[in-house]
Amino acid sequence: MPWRGSQDPYAVWVSEIMLQQTQVETVRGYFLRFMERFPTVQSLAEAPEDDVLKQWEGLGYYTRARNLQRAARQIVAAGGAMPATLEAWAALPGIGAYTAASISSICLDVYAPVVDGNVIRVFARYLMWKDDFRKPPARAKLAEWLQPAIEASRNPGDFNQAMMDLGATCCTPKKPACGRCPLAESCLAKRNGTQDAYPVKPTKKVPPTREVWAFIVQRKDGAILFRHREGERLLGSLWELPNVPVEGEATPEALRSAFRKATGGTARTVTPVQTLTHVFSHFRLLFHVYAVTGASRLTRLPPHLAFADPATLPLTTVTRKALKVRLKD
């Protein structure tokens, strides 16, 4: 892993933010590209937000990228020195307890156990704890249990990285490689053959489904019409195809009316392209994509709409998927 072995606080910080809720193999390429584009905290702080989000495109959970840049700007505004304590790291946007512990243990030799998803999986199985680790008390309980071990290690950074790597590469969510696990002999779940039962996952509610009609308008020069998602809401600051919630049946008249509502323009024809399904943490999106021909009244666009080359903008994942299929045809 390209971030292992480094004690550069900036590089460790970027890697830890990327690794939140994202698998190691996915992060590898993103980390290298991101560090090449923004090699210092100052370069990240000074970059346009769209550039940062473009480098993050496809990695998901975009609030991480916005908070990363927000924190970089705070650091630069305070003189440019990286935080020198666990508490100072934890005070930055987007850095919770386990991320602050990870950075501080690696870069500052602070004896603070990391309790991330990988570590939780290892020790929920090892101890057969049925706690709900989504909740802070359970995480604090595990951190307290790990504290004597990290102190005995004499190297907190190596200890935390070893535990995280053990979960990422050996004690995996499915089909854990118990045969090569150094903790297998004393792992209670391994002894009882109940590895798949841990960590205990509370029953999930069926997420609601939302449906939208989305429209692809392409000019003769190849530029496509996009809408900017403003603010801090879900996928804020990204660009997407203009869309509106589904209302009733997709009749030609209803679709032309929806297009007018989404863009202010008119359409001669609206043709179905495909329906994409995208699952978010709290709902399921059905993205019904339509191609528009004969579009007019799109010369004086409001600030949140713009024609652009897709390669120049940070796009939502479902928008990229829609364009990938459409532009192939």
Protein Blocks (a to p, Z undefined) as FASTA:
>chain_A
ZZgoiacfklmmmmmmmmgopafklmmmmmmmmmmmmmbfklmmmpcfklmmmmmgongp
mllmmmmmmmmmmmmmnnopacfbfklmmmpghiafklmmmmmmmmnopacddddfklmm
mmmmmnopabdfkbmklmmmmmmmmmmmmmmnopaklmmmmmmmmmmmmmgfbhpafklg
cklmmmmklmnopmmmpccdddddddddddddddddddfkopacddddehjbehihiacd
dddddehjadfklmmmmmmmmnopacfbdcdfbdcddddfkbccdddddddehiahilbc
cfkbccddfklpccdfklmmmmmmmmmZZ
